[in-house]
Amino acid sequence: MGTAEGWFGNVHQVVALYDRSLCIEILMGGGMDETSAIEWFECNLSGAHTGPAAPVYGDFFRQPSVAPATG
């Protein structure tokens, strides 16, 4: 999705920002059911300690597009 900037540990830095829902959708596209995909994501991605520049994951709520009314 982009980047996130902040204090991670004792260091101010910019890290990758990923869409949590999209990550889970990708895992499901590989054949996992939703429960397995969420569990795998939480254990192996968001719960992994991959170092000081580890990415962060966010939940993004998008407004549906509304087409203008035609008259």
Number of C-alpha atoms within 10 A of each C-alpha: 12 9 12 16 11 10 10 13 9 7 10 10 14 16 17 14 16 18 14 19 16 13 16 22 15 12 18 16 12 10 10 15 13 14 11 14 20 19 12 16 18 14 11 12 17 15 10 11 10 11 7 12 14 16 16 15 17 12 10 12 7 6 6 6 6 6 6 6 5 4 3
